[in-house]
Amino acid sequence: MKKIVSFLTAITVMVSMSTTAFAADNKLPSDVENLQGKALNASASLTWNAATDDVGVAGYQVHYGLKSVSQPGQSYDFKLDVGNVLKYTVNDLVNSKTYYFSVVAYDAAGNESGKWAKELSLTPTASAGSDTEAPKVAKAEAINIEEVKVVFSEAIVLPTENPEDAFTIEHQDTFALLSVLDAKMDETDKTGKTVILTTKRQAVGSVYTLTAGIDIKDKAGNPIVSGTSDEASFDSSSVEKASDQDGPQMLEVTSIDESHIVVNFNEAVVLDIDPAANFSVFEKDDNTKTKEVVEVAMGKNKAGLDNAATVLKIDGLESGKTYVVTAVDLKDEAGNVVAASKSSIEFSLESNEEDTTPPKDVTSFVAKAVAKAQKYIVTLTWKNPPENKDDTKNQIVYVSEDQGKTYTKKTDLDSLSNKYEVGEYEPGEYWFKLSQTDAANNESEGAIAKLTLSETGPGMIGLALASLGMSTRFRKKKK
């Protein structure tokens, strides 16, 4: 039975962008600032400030994953092209897992921001959407003359970059600021409510006022509210900080590629004049077969501590073999040498056998349209094959206006997405293609849905067909 649907009379303003003269545009958009977010039930809501560009910002990419990005060569697990918007909700997240988010801007020539937006971490939970109460400072107390313990009303999340900047400490009589040198979660407090601050030496017999800034958030993403329970007073301590007599410990080694590994320590370390001499690498089965460390760079460890991780460039590593990396006479900032029992860790590279098999294409791929203001809003839906769960890295949406002869990339989607609103379209015939890519950047041939939008009205809203294997198989590798 046909339904006669009247067109809405609202005027739709379409913004078009020129596609000429991009070759001369090589100026990068500005970095994205003020990335904020809120954890929801299986999702996260993000907002950010507009970036600038000499020609104009064309859109933004949301990058996210289950690991913080703090080392050279690292990237996030997923990337979403969200268009030219300043807020976006990332769906299909797993509750109780902590996700790390960042955003970059891009222009019409494909130039992207030079740096990630300041990383944001959020933990979605089933009840996250109902948590609207801001965390409060419950109390502060001096542990010793150089450390202050801050306890909050609930579990909080520190900023991933420069967390010490989220706190200010002021002398109550002179109003002089006491410098905060470091901030880290108290590992002995399993509730996640306590932060340990390292400060310059306090003035004995003084009273200080501590203020927590809005960069401090709870697990649901609610920030501290300025002027509302964000302060606490404490008396200074005359007790000296216990001297550090423990050497640094190697915690974990992660391979980045065939020649780089990241070595994480429990505290900041100090390299020798020749930093390569601080590390030795050899094959586990034959310690006479050593590998040369040719470059060492410092970075943050997974806890965000500066100079507590090293990136090693090593010549001659082979996939399939197990190696041992050892820290040699490496010291912490107090001059303690690395503990012998915690100075070595095994690591291996994944097999470099080339993966040439793309993920399977989706099933039940359908394009549907709803009339609005003399145009149609097109939505795509599909089912993801179960076997793609650990294979697909992201999905790519393409559109063709010449019956599949040529396709234009529309957007990237995360591997779990099963629905996407493509946007508004004039009457005509459109072919939509959805392909799958894996970690090796193999791309499937793509599922295709064809949609014909009537010139005469939505009473003939068109035909949506889902089909597989209609395009020539191609596998695209990122350069």
Secondary structure in CASP SS format (residue, H / E / C, confidence):
PFRMAT SS
TARGET T0000
AUTHOR 0000-0000-0000
METHOD secondary structure of the structure
MODEL  1
M C 1.00
K C 1.00
K C 1.00
I C 1.00
V C 1.00
S C 1.00
F C 1.00
L C 1.00
T C 1.00
A C 1.00
I C 1.00
T C 1.00
V C 1.00
M C 1.00
V C 1.00
S C 1.00
M C 1.00
S C 1.00
T C 1.00
T C 1.00
A C 1.00
F H 1.00
A H 1.00
A H 1.00
D C 1.00
N C 1.00
K C 1.00
L C 1.00
P C 1.00
S C 1.00
D C 1.00
V C 1.00
E C 1.00
N C 1.00
L C 1.00
Q E 1.00
G E 1.00
K E 1.00
A E 1.00
L E 1.00
N C 1.00
A C 1.00
S E 1.00
A E 1.00
S E 1.00
L E 1.00
T E 1.00
W C 1.00
N C 1.00
A C 1.00
A C 1.00
T C 1.00
D C 1.00
D C 1.00
V C 1.00
G C 1.00
V E 1.00
A E 1.00
G E 1.00
Y E 1.00
Q E 1.00
V E 1.00
H E 1.00
Y E 1.00
G E 1.00
L C 1.00
K C 1.00
S C 1.00
V C 1.00
S C 1.00
Q C 1.00
P C 1.00
G C 1.00
Q C 1.00
S C 1.00
Y C 1.00
D C 1.00
F E 1.00
K E 1.00
L E 1.00
D E 1.00
V E 1.00
G E 1.00
N C 1.00
V C 1.00
L C 1.00
K E 1.00
Y E 1.00
T E 1.00
V E 1.00
N C 1.00
D C 1.00
L C 1.00
V C 1.00
N C 1.00
S C 1.00
K C 1.00
T C 1.00
Y E 1.00
Y E 1.00
F E 1.00
S E 1.00
V E 1.00
V E 1.00
A E 1.00
Y E 1.00
D E 1.00
A C 1.00
A C 1.00
G C 1.00
N C 1.00
E E 1.00
S C 1.00
G C 1.00
K C 1.00
W C 1.00
A C 1.00
K C 1.00
E C 1.00
L E 1.00
S E 1.00
L E 1.00
T C 1.00
P C 1.00
T C 1.00
A C 1.00
S C 1.00
A H 1.00
G H 1.00
S H 1.00
D C 1.00
T C 1.00
E C 1.00
A C 1.00
P C 1.00
K C 1.00
V E 1.00
A E 1.00
K E 1.00
A E 1.00
E E 1.00
A E 1.00
I E 1.00
N E 1.00
I C 1.00
E C 1.00
E E 1.00
V E 1.00
K E 1.00
V E 1.00
V E 1.00
F E 1.00
S C 1.00
E C 1.00
A C 1.00
I E 1.00
V E 1.00
L C 1.00
P C 1.00
T C 1.00
E C 1.00
N C 1.00
P H 1.00
E H 1.00
D H 1.00
A H 1.00
F E 1.00
T E 1.00
I E 1.00
E E 1.00
H E 1.00
Q C 1.00
D C 1.00
T C 1.00
F C 1.00
A C 1.00
L E 1.00
L E 1.00
S C 1.00
V E 1.00
L E 1.00
D E 1.00
A E 1.00
K E 1.00
M E 1.00
D C 1.00
E C 1.00
T C 1.00
D C 1.00
K C 1.00
T C 1.00
G C 1.00
K C 1.00
T E 1.00
V E 1.00
I E 1.00
L E 1.00
T E 1.00
T E 1.00
K C 1.00
R C 1.00
Q C 1.00
A C 1.00
V C 1.00
G C 1.00
S C 1.00
V E 1.00
Y E 1.00
T E 1.00
L E 1.00
T E 1.00
A E 1.00
G C 1.00
I C 1.00
D C 1.00
I C 1.00
K E 1.00
D E 1.00
K C 1.00
A C 1.00
G C 1.00
N C 1.00
P E 1.00
I C 1.00
V C 1.00
S C 1.00
G C 1.00
T C 1.00
S C 1.00
D C 1.00
E E 1.00
A E 1.00
S E 1.00
F E 1.00
D E 1.00
S C 1.00
S C 1.00
S C 1.00
V C 1.00
E C 1.00
K C 1.00
A C 1.00
S C 1.00
D C 1.00
Q C 1.00
D C 1.00
G C 1.00
P C 1.00
Q C 1.00
M E 1.00
L E 1.00
E E 1.00
V E 1.00
T E 1.00
S E 1.00
I C 1.00
D C 1.00
E C 1.00
S C 1.00
H E 1.00
I E 1.00
V E 1.00
V E 1.00
N E 1.00
F E 1.00
N C 1.00
E C 1.00
A C 1.00
V E 1.00
V E 1.00
L C 1.00
D C 1.00
I C 1.00
D C 1.00
P H 1.00
A H 1.00
A H 1.00
N H 1.00
F E 1.00
S E 1.00
V E 1.00
F E 1.00
E E 1.00
K C 1.00
D C 1.00
D E 1.00
N E 1.00
T E 1.00
K E 1.00
T E 1.00
K E 1.00
E C 1.00
V E 1.00
V E 1.00
E E 1.00
V E 1.00
A E 1.00
M E 1.00
G E 1.00
K C 1.00
N C 1.00
K C 1.00
A C 1.00
G C 1.00
L C 1.00
D C 1.00
N C 1.00
A C 1.00
A E 1.00
T E 1.00
V E 1.00
L E 1.00
K E 1.00
I E 1.00
D C 1.00
G C 1.00
L C 1.00
E C 1.00
S C 1.00
G C 1.00
K C 1.00
T E 1.00
Y E 1.00
V E 1.00
V E 1.00
T E 1.00
A E 1.00
V C 1.00
D C 1.00
L C 1.00
K E 1.00
D E 1.00
E C 1.00
A C 1.00
G C 1.00
N C 1.00
V E 1.00
V C 1.00
A C 1.00
A H 1.00
S H 1.00
K H 1.00
S C 1.00
S E 1.00
I E 1.00
E E 1.00
F E 1.00
S E 1.00
L C 1.00
E C 1.00
S C 1.00
N C 1.00
E C 1.00
E C 1.00
D C 1.00
T C 1.00
T C 1.00
P C 1.00
P C 1.00
K C 1.00
D C 1.00
V C 1.00
T E 1.00
S E 1.00
F E 1.00
V E 1.00
A E 1.00
K E 1.00
A E 1.00
V E 1.00
A E 1.00
K E 1.00
A C 1.00
Q C 1.00
K E 1.00
Y E 1.00
I E 1.00
V E 1.00
T E 1.00
L E 1.00
T E 1.00
W E 1.00
K E 1.00
N C 1.00
P C 1.00
P H 1.00
E H 1.00
N H 1.00
K C 1.00
D C 1.00
D C 1.00
T E 1.00
K E 1.00
N E 1.00
Q E 1.00
I E 1.00
V E 1.00
Y E 1.00
V E 1.00
S E 1.00
E C 1.00
D C 1.00
Q C 1.00
G C 1.00
K C 1.00
T C 1.00
Y C 1.00
T E 1.00
K E 1.00
K E 1.00
T E 1.00
D E 1.00
L E 1.00
D E 1.00
S C 1.00
L C 1.00
S C 1.00
N C 1.00
K E 1.00
Y E 1.00
E E 1.00
V E 1.00
G E 1.00
E E 1.00
Y E 1.00
E C 1.00
P C 1.00
G E 1.00
E E 1.00
Y E 1.00
W E 1.00
F E 1.00
K E 1.00
L E 1.00
S E 1.00
Q E 1.00
T E 1.00
D E 1.00
A C 1.00
A C 1.00
N C 1.00
N C 1.00
E E 1.00
S C 1.00
E C 1.00
G C 1.00
A E 1.00
I E 1.00
A E 1.00
K E 1.00
L E 1.00
T E 1.00
L E 1.00
S C 1.00
E C 1.00
T C 1.00
G C 1.00
P H 1.00
G H 1.00
M H 1.00
I C 1.00
G C 1.00
L C 1.00
A E 1.00
L E 1.00
A E 1.00
S E 1.00
L E 1.00
G C 1.00
M C 1.00
S C 1.00
T C 1.00
R C 1.00
F C 1.00
R C 1.00
K C 1.00
K C 1.00
K C 1.00
K C 1.00
END
